[in-house]
Amino acid sequence: MSNRSSQAAANPEGDSVDVVELAARSKRDLVVDLARVFCVFAVVMMHSLMVGLHRDGDTIGQINPLQTKEWFALATWVGQIMPLFFVVGGFAGAVSWRSAMRRGTSPSEFLRARLVRLLRPALPLLVFLTVVLWVLVIAGVDRGLVDVVSAGVGMPLWFLAAYISCQAFLPIVHRAHASRPAPTIGALVGLSAIVDTARILSGVQEIGLINLVFVWLAVQQLGFLYADGWFARRARWQLLAGAAASYGLLAALTYGLDLYPVDMLTNLNPATVPLILLGVAQVCILHLLYPALRVAMTLKPVLIATFFVGSRAMTIYLWHLPIIVALSGALFLSGWVDSEPGSGVWWATRPLFVLAVWAILAALSLVVARWERPPTPAAPGSRTPGAVRIQIAALISFAVFAAEIQWGLSLLLLTLTTAVIAVALRLVSTDHAVTADLQRS
């Protein structure tokens, strides 16, 4: 979305005609924008309901109230929306890469731009968490508790590892998709199944980390098909059959054969084949709802919310869990909300809690979201990083975020991650861009 569109939508006093007309003239698929924002809303909502603090003797414990419910595992078949996020990301990636190819952009320069857009918003969060948690340790807070907090607030960072790998391989898999789409997605699904089989038969869970690449590349292929118009050309009965067949296979693999957990959150890390099936079902449902969603994107309130959240989606995603944890802790320690998680009183406070989380996120984004905007273009003659530097930056960034999946984000790993991402950003930044950022800071 253009800057002008974002500014008009973000200003409640703006002319409603301008907002609607800008949306009408946009060449973007606005339903994709709405789906992306829906995913962000769903992630914030689910995490707001999954953090519960309670007293365990003289200590404070944390539980997930949702996991105590019998219906929760099956509810994740709807609530686990990360496959849809990667479908939307695949659509955006295909459109961007095709545009880049028309401009003569090289794969390494394309990856550089994507890395900057991913890592710039992450660095302020990493610096903030590192400083705050080390201050707590120096102040005498138990190191084990600090590591628990660090692991909790760092959970969403797995997404960056998966997304970086999708961007790094995008030119290659897109080329394969353009020539042979069915064999390409078939090969990625097959590789994902092989990794799952090896993990299940060997009992070595670490093998599943390989699917951090294969599974999400397969889901990304669904986004490529979306960009091709493949789903738009399907009849409604075909979309309905596709969603039903995907959920049927999901039921067979979980309830029937008991090869995978029913809980799709458990299937997230390491990523498993059921997430691909979930992605197929979700993109089919998205297209079934497409006419109604397209109408919704002509309404001013929906447009404003979509443009506002969409223009700072990465900021909201990265910061929402630290805010949820901090707000939960503050309310708990203050005694205002000292009820057992999952109790009637606890549930009664959730609507106000979610509103408070969004209010803090909105206020914070006014300051932090500037890191999400594209950096100042390099001046003519500026030195542009070479392909090797860009590839090293992608590799080390992927490695530290993937390490969080395997070992959890301890304070030491958080500190290392912060340093590595700072180095990676320096590697992919032009001299002009780095200088401009320092001057603005």
TIZA-340909 format. One record per residue (C-alpha): x, y, z; residue number from 1. Coordinates in Angstrom, 2 decimals, always signed. Layout:
N
+---------+---------+---------+-----+
:       u :       v :       w :   i :
+---------+---------+---------+-----+
:       X :       Y :       Z : NUM :
...
+---------+---------+---------+-----+
# end
This chain:
441
+---------+---------+---------+-----+
:       u :       v :       w :   i :
+---------+---------+---------+-----+
:   +0.00 :   +0.00 :   +0.00 :   1 :
:   +1.30 :   +3.42 :   -0.87 :   2 :
:   +2.45 :   +5.85 :   +1.82 :   3 :
:   -0.40 :   +8.17 :   +0.92 :   4 :
:   -2.91 :   +5.38 :   +1.42 :   5 :
:   -1.47 :   +4.47 :   +4.79 :   6 :
:   -1.42 :   +8.06 :   +5.97 :   7 :
:   -4.99 :   +8.72 :   +4.91 :   8 :
:   -6.24 :   +5.55 :   +6.54 :   9 :
:   -4.33 :   +6.13 :   +9.75 :  10 :
:   -5.90 :   +9.56 :  +10.21 :  11 :
:   -9.44 :   +9.27 :  +11.62 :  12 :
:  -10.11 :  +12.87 :  +10.60 :  13 :
:   -9.23 :  +12.15 :   +6.96 :  14 :
:  -11.74 :  +12.34 :   +4.14 :  15 :
:  -13.57 :   +9.00 :   +3.93 :  16 :
:  -13.97 :   +9.41 :   +0.18 :  17 :
:  -10.19 :   +9.62 :   -0.21 :  18 :
:   -9.68 :   +6.38 :   +1.71 :  19 :
:  -12.26 :   +4.46 :   -0.30 :  20 :
:  -11.14 :   +5.94 :   -3.62 :  21 :
:   -7.51 :   +5.16 :   -2.89 :  22 :
:   -8.49 :   +1.57 :   -2.14 :  23 :
:  -10.58 :   +1.37 :   -5.31 :  24 :
:   -7.69 :   +2.65 :   -7.45 :  25 :
:   -5.17 :   +0.34 :   -5.80 :  26 :
:   -3.79 :   -2.46 :   -7.95 :  27 :
:   -3.23 :   -4.58 :   -4.84 :  28 :
:   -5.40 :   -7.52 :   -3.92 :  29 :
:   -7.03 :   -5.93 :   -0.90 :  30 :
:   -8.36 :   -9.27 :   +0.33 :  31 :
:   -4.75 :  -10.36 :   +0.77 :  32 :
:   -4.16 :   -7.27 :   +2.93 :  33 :
:   -7.26 :   -8.10 :   +4.96 :  34 :
:   -6.18 :  -11.74 :   +5.38 :  35 :
:   -2.75 :  -10.63 :   +6.59 :  36 :
:   -4.27 :   -8.29 :   +9.17 :  37 :
:   -6.71 :  -11.02 :  +10.25 :  38 :
:   -3.74 :  -13.29 :  +10.94 :  39 :
:   -2.13 :  -10.63 :  +13.12 :  40 :
:   -5.38 :  -10.11 :  +15.05 :  41 :
:   -5.77 :  -13.87 :  +15.52 :  42 :
:   -2.21 :  -14.29 :  +16.85 :  43 :
:   -2.62 :  -11.45 :  +19.36 :  44 :
:   -6.00 :  -12.76 :  +20.49 :  45 :
:   -4.80 :  -16.34 :  +20.96 :  46 :
:   -1.69 :  -15.34 :  +22.90 :  47 :
:   -3.78 :  -13.01 :  +25.08 :  48 :
:   -5.79 :  -16.07 :  +26.13 :  49 :
:   -2.80 :  -18.36 :  +26.57 :  50 :
:   -0.86 :  -16.43 :  +29.22 :  51 :
:   -2.10 :  -17.08 :  +32.75 :  52 :
:   -0.22 :  -16.35 :  +36.00 :  53 :
:   -0.99 :  -18.05 :  +39.30 :  54 :
:   +0.58 :  -18.51 :  +42.71 :  55 :
:   +2.43 :  -21.76 :  +43.32 :  56 :
:   +3.36 :  -21.53 :  +46.98 :  57 :
:   +5.76 :  -18.63 :  +47.32 :  58 :
:   +6.48 :  -18.49 :  +43.60 :  59 :
:   +4.57 :  -17.30 :  +40.56 :  60 :
:   +3.73 :  -19.93 :  +37.98 :  61 :
:   +2.54 :  -19.66 :  +34.37 :  62 :
:   -0.06 :  -21.89 :  +32.74 :  63 :
:   -1.99 :  -21.88 :  +29.49 :  64 :
:   -5.68 :  -21.86 :  +30.46 :  65 :
:   -6.74 :  -22.92 :  +26.96 :  66 :
:   -4.83 :  -26.19 :  +27.09 :  67 :
:   -6.94 :  -27.32 :  +30.03 :  68 :
:  -10.01 :  -27.34 :  +27.78 :  69 :
:  -10.96 :  -30.57 :  +25.99 :  70 :
:  -11.97 :  -28.67 :  +22.88 :  71 :
:   -8.73 :  -26.72 :  +22.55 :  72 :
:   -6.78 :  -29.19 :  +20.38 :  73 :
:   -9.54 :  -29.34 :  +17.76 :  74 :
:  -10.05 :  -25.56 :  +17.97 :  75 :
:   -6.47 :  -25.10 :  +16.77 :  76 :
:   -7.61 :  -26.45 :  +13.38 :  77 :
:   -9.26 :  -23.04 :  +13.06 :  78 :
:   -7.10 :  -20.92 :  +15.37 :  79 :
:   -3.71 :  -21.95 :  +13.97 :  80 :
:   -3.48 :  -19.39 :  +11.16 :  81 :
:   +0.26 :  -19.35 :  +10.51 :  82 :
:   -0.16 :  -21.41 :   +7.30 :  83 :
:   -2.46 :  -18.68 :   +5.95 :  84 :
:   +0.17 :  -16.10 :   +6.93 :  85 :
:   +2.74 :  -17.93 :   +4.79 :  86 :
:   +0.26 :  -18.30 :   +1.92 :  87 :
:   -0.24 :  -14.54 :   +1.98 :  88 :
:   +3.51 :  -14.08 :   +2.26 :  89 :
:   +4.01 :  -16.35 :   -0.74 :  90 :
:   +1.55 :  -14.28 :   -2.75 :  91 :
:   +3.35 :  -11.05 :   -1.81 :  92 :
:   +6.74 :  -12.61 :   -2.47 :  93 :
:   +5.73 :  -13.82 :   -5.94 :  94 :
:   +4.32 :  -10.42 :   -6.88 :  95 :
:   +7.43 :   -8.63 :   -5.57 :  96 :
:   +9.88 :  -10.99 :   -7.26 :  97 :
:   +8.07 :  -10.79 :  -10.61 :  98 :
:   +8.19 :   -7.00 :  -10.37 :  99 :
:  +11.87 :   -7.16 :   -9.39 : 100 :
:  +12.68 :   -9.36 :  -12.39 : 101 :
:  +11.02 :   -6.86 :  -14.72 : 102 :
:  +13.28 :   -4.15 :  -13.25 : 103 :
:  +16.35 :   -6.32 :  -13.65 : 104 :
:  +16.90 :   -6.79 :   -9.91 : 105 :
:  +19.27 :   -9.63 :   -9.02 : 106 :
:  +18.27 :  -12.40 :   -6.57 : 107 :
:  +20.87 :  -11.19 :   -4.06 : 108 :
:  +19.57 :   -7.61 :   -4.15 : 109 :
:  +16.01 :   -8.92 :   -3.77 : 110 :
:  +17.08 :  -10.92 :   -0.72 : 111 :
:  +18.92 :   -7.90 :   +0.69 : 112 :
:  +15.78 :   -5.78 :   +0.53 : 113 :
:  +13.69 :   -8.52 :   +2.17 : 114 :
:  +16.24 :   -9.02 :   +4.95 : 115 :
:  +16.28 :   -5.31 :   +5.73 : 116 :
:  +12.48 :   -5.26 :   +5.97 : 117 :
:  +12.53 :   -8.26 :   +8.33 : 118 :
:  +15.51 :   -7.46 :  +10.54 : 119 :
:  +15.09 :   -3.70 :  +11.04 : 120 :
:  +11.86 :   -4.07 :  +13.08 : 121 :
:  +13.36 :   -6.97 :  +15.07 : 122 :
:  +16.48 :   -5.15 :  +16.26 : 123 :
:  +14.78 :   -2.57 :  +18.55 : 124 :
:  +12.85 :   -5.37 :  +20.27 : 125 :
:  +15.96 :   -7.48 :  +20.75 : 126 :
:  +17.93 :   -4.53 :  +22.16 : 127 :
:  +15.07 :   -3.61 :  +24.49 : 128 :
:  +14.64 :   -7.15 :  +25.83 : 129 :
:  +18.39 :   -7.64 :  +26.27 : 130 :
:  +18.81 :   -4.43 :  +28.25 : 131 :
:  +15.71 :   -4.95 :  +30.43 : 132 :
:  +16.45 :   -8.58 :  +31.27 : 133 :
:  +20.11 :   -7.92 :  +32.09 : 134 :
:  +19.00 :   -5.06 :  +34.35 : 135 :
:  +16.71 :   -7.52 :  +36.15 : 136 :
:  +19.60 :   -9.95 :  +36.63 : 137 :
:  +21.88 :   -7.20 :  +37.95 : 138 :
:  +19.06 :   -6.09 :  +40.28 : 139 :
:  +19.05 :   -9.55 :  +41.84 : 140 :
:  +16.15 :  -11.27 :  +40.09 : 141 :
:  +16.64 :  -15.04 :  +39.89 : 142 :
:  +18.49 :  -15.92 :  +36.66 : 143 :
:  +16.28 :  -18.97 :  +36.08 : 144 :
:  +13.15 :  -16.82 :  +36.20 : 145 :
:  +14.71 :  -14.34 :  +33.78 : 146 :
:  +15.47 :  -17.17 :  +31.35 : 147 :
:  +11.86 :  -18.36 :  +31.60 : 148 :
:  +10.63 :  -14.86 :  +30.79 : 149 :
:  +13.12 :  -14.58 :  +27.93 : 150 :
:  +11.96 :  -17.88 :  +26.43 : 151 :
:   +8.32 :  -16.83 :  +26.75 : 152 :
:   +8.58 :  -13.43 :  +25.10 : 153 :
:  +10.89 :  -14.82 :  +22.40 : 154 :
:   +8.52 :  -17.54 :  +21.19 : 155 :
:   +7.31 :  -15.62 :  +18.10 : 156 :
:  +10.87 :  -15.25 :  +16.79 : 157 :
:  +10.73 :  -18.70 :  +15.14 : 158 :
:   +8.69 :  -16.97 :  +12.43 : 159 :
:  +11.71 :  -14.92 :  +11.35 : 160 :
:  +13.80 :  -18.05 :  +10.78 : 161 :
:  +11.08 :  -19.62 :   +8.63 : 162 :
:  +10.38 :  -16.42 :   +6.71 : 163 :
:  +14.06 :  -15.72 :   +6.06 : 164 :
:  +14.46 :  -19.19 :   +4.55 : 165 :
:  +11.39 :  -18.61 :   +2.36 : 166 :
:  +12.83 :  -15.33 :   +1.09 : 167 :
:  +16.30 :  -16.78 :   +0.53 : 168 :
:  +14.98 :  -19.64 :   -1.60 : 169 :
:  +12.17 :  -17.67 :   -3.26 : 170 :
:  +13.91 :  -16.91 :   -6.59 : 171 :
:  +14.93 :  -20.57 :   -6.95 : 172 :
:  +11.60 :  -22.17 :   -6.06 : 173 :
:   +9.72 :  -19.53 :   -8.04 : 174 :
:  +11.72 :  -20.43 :  -11.14 : 175 :
:  +10.86 :  -24.09 :  -10.58 : 176 :
:   +7.22 :  -23.18 :   -9.98 : 177 :
:   +7.04 :  -21.13 :  -13.17 : 178 :
:   +8.18 :  -24.07 :  -15.30 : 179 :
:   +6.67 :  -27.04 :  -13.44 : 180 :
:   +4.32 :  -25.98 :  -10.62 : 181 :
:   +2.82 :  -29.37 :   -9.78 : 182 :
:   +6.13 :  -31.29 :   -9.56 : 183 :
:   +7.66 :  -28.44 :   -7.53 : 184 :
:   +5.02 :  -28.40 :   -4.81 : 185 :
:   +4.88 :  -32.20 :   -4.95 : 186 :
:   +8.62 :  -32.43 :   -4.35 : 187 :
:   +8.46 :  -30.04 :   -1.38 : 188 :
:   +5.55 :  -31.94 :   +0.16 : 189 :
:   +7.41 :  -35.20 :   -0.43 : 190 :
:  +10.58 :  -33.88 :   +1.23 : 191 :
:   +8.50 :  -32.65 :   +4.17 : 192 :
:   +6.95 :  -36.12 :   +4.54 : 193 :
:  +10.39 :  -37.79 :   +4.37 : 194 :
:  +11.69 :  -35.57 :   +7.17 : 195 :
:   +8.60 :  -36.29 :   +9.28 : 196 :
:   +8.99 :  -40.02 :   +8.68 : 197 :
:  +12.67 :  -39.94 :   +9.68 : 198 :
:  +11.83 :  -37.99 :  +12.84 : 199 :
:   +8.98 :  -40.32 :  +13.83 : 200 :
:  +10.87 :  -43.58 :  +13.14 : 201 :
:  +14.13 :  -42.46 :  +14.73 : 202 :
:  +12.61 :  -40.61 :  +17.65 : 203 :
:  +15.18 :  -37.85 :  +17.11 : 204 :
:  +13.08 :  -34.69 :  +17.29 : 205 :
:  +15.92 :  -32.49 :  +16.04 : 206 :
:  +15.53 :  -34.00 :  +12.57 : 207 :
:  +12.20 :  -32.18 :  +12.35 : 208 :
:  +13.98 :  -28.82 :  +12.31 : 209 :
:  +14.79 :  -29.44 :   +8.64 : 210 :
:  +11.10 :  -28.90 :   +7.95 : 211 :
:  +11.49 :  -25.33 :   +9.08 : 212 :
:  +12.53 :  -25.00 :   +5.43 : 213 :
:  +10.59 :  -27.65 :   +3.48 : 214 :
:   +7.15 :  -27.26 :   +5.07 : 215 :
:   +7.04 :  -23.49 :   +4.79 : 216 :
:   +8.42 :  -23.53 :   +1.25 : 217 :
:   +5.56 :  -25.90 :   +0.36 : 218 :
:   +3.00 :  -23.56 :   +1.96 : 219 :
:   +4.65 :  -20.63 :   +0.14 : 220 :
:   +3.92 :  -22.45 :   -3.12 : 221 :
:   +0.21 :  -22.09 :   -2.35 : 222 :
:   +0.79 :  -18.34 :   -2.32 : 223 :
:   +2.44 :  -18.62 :   -5.74 : 224 :
:   -0.65 :  -20.45 :   -7.04 : 225 :
:   -2.79 :  -17.69 :   -5.54 : 226 :
:   -0.71 :  -15.08 :   -7.42 : 227 :
:   -1.13 :  -17.12 :  -10.62 : 228 :
:   -4.91 :  -16.89 :  -10.24 : 229 :
:   -5.15 :  -20.69 :   -9.90 : 230 :
:   -7.55 :  -20.62 :   -6.94 : 231 :
:   -9.60 :  -17.79 :   -8.49 : 232 :
:  -10.25 :  -20.02 :  -11.52 : 233 :
:  -11.61 :  -22.86 :   -9.41 : 234 :
:  -15.37 :  -23.34 :   -9.08 : 235 :
:  -16.84 :  -22.92 :   -5.61 : 236 :
:  -17.57 :  -26.65 :   -5.34 : 237 :
:  -13.91 :  -27.37 :   -6.10 : 238 :
:  -12.75 :  -25.00 :   -3.36 : 239 :
:  -15.20 :  -26.57 :   -0.94 : 240 :
:  -14.01 :  -30.04 :   -1.91 : 241 :
:  -10.39 :  -28.97 :   -1.48 : 242 :
:  -11.00 :  -27.68 :   +2.03 : 243 :
:  -13.02 :  -30.77 :   +2.98 : 244 :
:  -10.39 :  -33.15 :   +1.57 : 245 :
:   -7.61 :  -31.32 :   +3.44 : 246 :
:   -9.43 :  -31.54 :   +6.74 : 247 :
:  -10.29 :  -35.17 :   +6.00 : 248 :
:   -6.63 :  -36.04 :   +5.47 : 249 :
:   -5.78 :  -34.07 :   +8.60 : 250 :
:   -8.28 :  -36.16 :  +10.58 : 251 :
:   -6.83 :  -39.37 :   +9.13 : 252 :
:   -3.25 :  -38.43 :  +10.06 : 253 :
:   -4.15 :  -37.31 :  +13.59 : 254 :
:   -7.23 :  -39.14 :  +14.89 : 255 :
:   -7.07 :  -42.11 :  +12.51 : 256 :
:   -3.41 :  -43.11 :  +12.19 : 257 :
:   -2.24 :  -41.16 :  +15.25 : 258 :
:   +0.92 :  -40.09 :  +13.42 : 259 :
:   +0.66 :  -36.46 :  +14.48 : 260 :
:   -0.77 :  -34.57 :  +17.46 : 261 :
:   -4.30 :  -33.21 :  +17.01 : 262 :
:   -3.13 :  -29.87 :  +18.42 : 263 :
:   -1.86 :  -27.78 :  +15.48 : 264 :
:   +0.19 :  -25.62 :  +17.85 : 265 :
:   +2.18 :  -28.72 :  +18.78 : 266 :
:   +2.70 :  -29.34 :  +15.06 : 267 :
:   +4.21 :  -25.87 :  +14.64 : 268 :
:   +7.76 :  -26.40 :  +15.94 : 269 :
:   +9.08 :  -28.52 :  +14.46 : 270 :
:   +6.85 :  -27.86 :  +11.48 : 271 :
:   +5.01 :  -30.92 :  +10.12 : 272 :
:   +3.02 :  -31.99 :   +7.05 : 273 :
:   -0.38 :  -31.25 :   +8.71 : 274 :
:   +0.44 :  -27.54 :   +8.44 : 275 :
:   +0.55 :  -27.90 :   +4.64 : 276 :
:   -2.91 :  -29.50 :   +4.67 : 277 :
:   -4.11 :  -26.71 :   +6.94 : 278 :
:   -2.71 :  -24.16 :   +4.47 : 279 :
:   -4.63 :  -25.77 :   +1.58 : 280 :
:   -7.86 :  -25.68 :   +3.58 : 281 :
:   -7.34 :  -22.07 :   +4.64 : 282 :
:   -6.58 :  -20.73 :   +1.16 : 283 :
:   -9.64 :  -22.57 :   -0.22 : 284 :
:  -11.83 :  -21.05 :   +2.50 : 285 :
:  -10.32 :  -17.62 :   +1.83 : 286 :
:  -11.39 :  -17.86 :   -1.80 : 287 :
:  -14.84 :  -19.13 :   -0.85 : 288 :
:  -15.24 :  -15.98 :   +1.27 : 289 :
:  -13.54 :  -13.75 :   -1.31 : 290 :
:  -16.70 :  -11.94 :   -2.61 : 291 :
:  -17.81 :  -11.00 :   +0.91 : 292 :
:  -14.29 :   -9.96 :   +1.93 : 293 :
:  -13.95 :   -7.82 :   -1.19 : 294 :
:  -17.14 :   -5.99 :   -0.22 : 295 :
:  -15.84 :   -5.58 :   +3.34 : 296 :
:  -12.77 :   -3.81 :   +1.95 : 297 :
:  -15.00 :   -1.05 :   +0.56 : 298 :
:  -16.04 :   -0.03 :   +4.09 : 299 :
:  -14.14 :   +2.83 :   +5.69 : 300 :
:  -13.72 :   +1.26 :   +9.20 : 301 :
:  -12.38 :   -1.96 :   +7.70 : 302 :
:  -10.03 :   -0.05 :   +5.39 : 303 :
:   -8.67 :   +2.11 :   +8.20 : 304 :
:   -8.08 :   -0.89 :  +10.48 : 305 :
:   -6.48 :   -2.87 :   +7.65 : 306 :
:   -4.18 :   -0.04 :   +6.56 : 307 :
:   -3.23 :   +0.90 :  +10.13 : 308 :
:   -2.41 :   -2.64 :  +11.28 : 309 :
:   -1.00 :   -3.70 :   +7.90 : 310 :
:   +1.49 :   -0.84 :   +7.84 : 311 :
:   +2.95 :   -2.00 :  +11.17 : 312 :
:   +2.13 :   -5.72 :  +11.13 : 313 :
:   +5.67 :   -6.86 :  +11.87 : 314 :
:   +5.98 :   -4.41 :  +14.76 : 315 :
:   +2.72 :   -5.67 :  +16.27 : 316 :
:   +3.71 :   -9.30 :  +15.78 : 317 :
:   +7.13 :   -8.87 :  +17.37 : 318 :
:   +6.05 :   -6.75 :  +20.34 : 319 :
:   +2.67 :   -8.24 :  +21.25 : 320 :
:   +3.88 :  -11.11 :  +23.44 : 321 :
:   +6.30 :   -9.01 :  +25.56 : 322 :
:   +3.42 :   -6.59 :  +26.13 : 323 :
:   +1.03 :   -9.41 :  +27.04 : 324 :
:   +3.55 :  -10.87 :  +29.51 : 325 :
:   +4.40 :   -7.47 :  +31.01 : 326 :
:   +0.75 :   -6.44 :  +31.36 : 327 :
:   -0.19 :   -9.81 :  +32.87 : 328 :
:   +2.64 :   -9.53 :  +35.38 : 329 :
:   +1.82 :   -5.95 :  +36.30 : 330 :
:   -1.86 :   -6.71 :  +36.89 : 331 :
:   -1.06 :   -9.87 :  +38.82 : 332 :
:   +1.51 :   -8.25 :  +41.11 : 333 :
:   -0.73 :   -5.25 :  +41.68 : 334 :
:   -3.50 :   -7.51 :  +42.97 : 335 :
:   -6.06 :   -6.11 :  +40.54 : 336 :
:   -6.32 :   -9.43 :  +38.71 : 337 :
:   -5.36 :  -12.17 :  +41.16 : 338 :
:   -7.78 :  -14.87 :  +40.02 : 339 :
:   -7.00 :  -18.41 :  +38.92 : 340 :
:   -6.37 :  -18.51 :  +35.15 : 341 :
:   -9.36 :  -20.09 :  +33.44 : 342 :
:  -11.81 :  -19.16 :  +36.21 : 343 :
:  -14.99 :  -17.22 :  +35.54 : 344 :
:  -13.45 :  -14.02 :  +36.92 : 345 :
:  -10.33 :  -14.51 :  +34.76 : 346 :
:  -12.39 :  -14.95 :  +31.59 : 347 :
:  -14.55 :  -11.94 :  +32.50 : 348 :
:  -11.45 :   -9.73 :  +32.48 : 349 :
:  -10.19 :  -10.93 :  +29.07 : 350 :
:  -12.10 :   -8.46 :  +26.85 : 351 :
:  -10.67 :   -5.48 :  +28.75 : 352 :
:   -7.25 :   -7.15 :  +28.81 : 353 :
:   -7.24 :   -7.60 :  +25.02 : 354 :
:   -8.34 :   -3.99 :  +24.52 : 355 :
:   -5.53 :   -2.83 :  +26.80 : 356 :
:   -2.99 :   -4.89 :  +24.84 : 357 :
:   -4.12 :   -3.34 :  +21.56 : 358 :
:   -4.10 :   +0.16 :  +23.03 : 359 :
:   -0.49 :   -0.28 :  +24.18 : 360 :
:   +0.49 :   -1.81 :  +20.84 : 361 :
:   -1.08 :   +1.09 :  +18.94 : 362 :
:   +0.72 :   +3.67 :  +21.09 : 363 :
:   +4.04 :   +1.81 :  +20.90 : 364 :
:   +3.78 :   +1.41 :  +17.14 : 365 :
:   +3.67 :   +5.18 :  +16.69 : 366 :
:   +7.27 :   +5.22 :  +17.89 : 367 :
:   +8.67 :   +1.83 :  +16.90 : 368 :
:   +6.95 :   +1.27 :  +13.54 : 369 :
:   +9.34 :   +3.70 :  +11.81 : 370 :
:  +11.81 :   +0.80 :  +11.76 : 371 :
:   +9.31 :   -1.12 :   +9.64 : 372 :
:   +9.26 :   +1.50 :   +6.89 : 373 :
:  +11.64 :   +1.02 :   +3.97 : 374 :
:  +15.04 :   +2.64 :   +4.60 : 375 :
:  +16.12 :   +5.73 :   +2.72 : 376 :
:  +17.16 :   +4.72 :   -0.81 : 377 :
:  +20.91 :   +4.62 :   -1.36 : 378 :
:  +22.35 :   +7.67 :   -3.05 : 379 :
:  +23.91 :   +7.26 :   -6.50 : 380 :
:  +27.43 :   +5.95 :   -6.13 : 381 :
:  +26.83 :   +4.39 :   -2.70 : 382 :
:  +28.55 :   +1.08 :   -2.11 : 383 :
:  +26.05 :   -1.79 :   -2.28 : 384 :
:  +26.82 :   -4.99 :   -0.36 : 385 :
:  +27.86 :   -7.95 :   -2.48 : 386 :
:  +26.09 :  -11.28 :   -2.82 : 387 :
:  +28.40 :  -13.06 :   -0.37 : 388 :
:  +27.75 :  -10.51 :   +2.40 : 389 :
:  +24.01 :  -10.79 :   +1.82 : 390 :
:  +24.12 :  -14.60 :   +1.95 : 391 :
:  +26.18 :  -14.54 :   +5.14 : 392 :
:  +23.68 :  -12.13 :   +6.72 : 393 :
:  +20.79 :  -14.42 :   +5.78 : 394 :
:  +22.58 :  -17.51 :   +7.10 : 395 :
:  +23.58 :  -16.09 :  +10.48 : 396 :
:  +20.14 :  -14.51 :  +10.99 : 397 :
:  +18.44 :  -17.79 :  +10.19 : 398 :
:  +20.79 :  -19.67 :  +12.52 : 399 :
:  +20.17 :  -17.57 :  +15.65 : 400 :
:  +16.39 :  -17.52 :  +15.20 : 401 :
:  +16.34 :  -21.27 :  +14.49 : 402 :
:  +18.40 :  -21.85 :  +17.64 : 403 :
:  +15.54 :  -20.31 :  +19.63 : 404 :
:  +13.30 :  -23.16 :  +18.43 : 405 :
:  +15.75 :  -25.81 :  +19.57 : 406 :
:  +16.94 :  -24.40 :  +22.90 : 407 :
:  +14.53 :  -21.64 :  +23.83 : 408 :
:  +15.54 :  -18.01 :  +24.06 : 409 :
:  +17.71 :  -17.89 :  +27.20 : 410 :
:  +19.25 :  -14.59 :  +28.22 : 411 :
:  +22.62 :  -15.57 :  +26.75 : 412 :
:  +21.05 :  -16.63 :  +23.45 : 413 :
:  +19.02 :  -13.41 :  +23.40 : 414 :
:  +22.21 :  -11.39 :  +23.86 : 415 :
:  +23.93 :  -13.34 :  +21.08 : 416 :
:  +20.91 :  -12.93 :  +18.80 : 417 :
:  +20.89 :   -9.17 :  +19.32 : 418 :
:  +24.57 :   -8.91 :  +18.40 : 419 :
:  +24.20 :  -11.18 :  +15.36 : 420 :
:  +21.19 :   -9.29 :  +13.98 : 421 :
:  +23.04 :   -5.99 :  +14.41 : 422 :
:  +25.93 :   -7.45 :  +12.42 : 423 :
:  +23.59 :   -8.88 :   +9.79 : 424 :
:  +21.93 :   -5.50 :   +9.28 : 425 :
:  +25.32 :   -3.88 :   +8.90 : 426 :
:  +26.24 :   -6.48 :   +6.29 : 427 :
:  +23.16 :   -5.79 :   +4.15 : 428 :
:  +23.05 :   -2.02 :   +4.56 : 429 :
:  +24.53 :   +0.46 :   +2.13 : 430 :
:  +26.86 :   +3.06 :   +3.62 : 431 :
:  +24.28 :   +5.74 :   +2.89 : 432 :
:  +21.45 :   +3.85 :   +4.59 : 433 :
:  +23.50 :   +3.20 :   +7.74 : 434 :
:  +24.54 :   +6.84 :   +7.99 : 435 :
:  +20.98 :   +8.04 :   +7.51 : 436 :
:  +19.67 :   +5.68 :  +10.20 : 437 :
:  +22.28 :   +6.88 :  +12.70 : 438 :
:  +21.40 :  +10.50 :  +12.00 : 439 :
:  +17.69 :   +9.82 :  +12.56 : 440 :
:  +18.24 :   +7.88 :  +15.78 : 441 :
+---------+---------+---------+-----+
# end
